[in-house]
C-alpha cells in the first residue's frame, strides 16, 4: 500500500514521513520529487516549465516507480509529495488503482500564517520564494478539491511525531 502525505511546503511532509516510516512495519519512504529531479537532469533539458509536475512523463513515472518498488519489496511506501493540481492527483491515484495499489491519502494542513512562518524560519533550507509561491495555490486546492480527497490533519499545534502517530493509527483502522 501507499501512504501519500500531501500538503504544501512547510506543512511537515518530509519530517513526518520519516516518523511514519518508523511506525509502520515493512515500510519505506519514496520521495516522488526524486522522479522529478531525474527528469530535470535530462540534457538538453525538457521544455521549460516552472514545476516538473507539469511535464507529462512525471505522473506515470511516479506510478510506475511506486509499482515496481512495491512489486520488489512489498510492504508500504510512504510518499511525501505536494500535488495541488486535481488532474495530476487523478492521474496518479487512478494509475495506482489500475495496479490495485491501495492509497491512504493524507493532507497536512496549517493556516497560511503558520506555513509562511515555517518557510521563512526554515533553518535547513532557508527562506524560499519558490516555496512561498505555493501558499495560495495550496489554499485554492484545499478549498476546491484537495480536502475532500484526503484525511486532513491540522499540523499547526502538533509535532511531526504526533502527526505521524495519527497517520499510523488511521492506516491501522
Buried (B, 14 or more C-beta within 10 A) or exposed (E): BBBBBBBBBBBBBBBBBBBBBBBBEEBBBBBBBEBBEBBEEEEEEBEEEEBBBEBEBBBEBBBEBBBEBBEEEEEBBBBBBBBBBBEBBBBBBEBBEEEEBEBBBBBBBBEEEBBBEBBEEBEEEEEBEEBBEBBEBBBEBBEEBBEEBBEBBBBEEBEBBBBBBBBBEEBEE
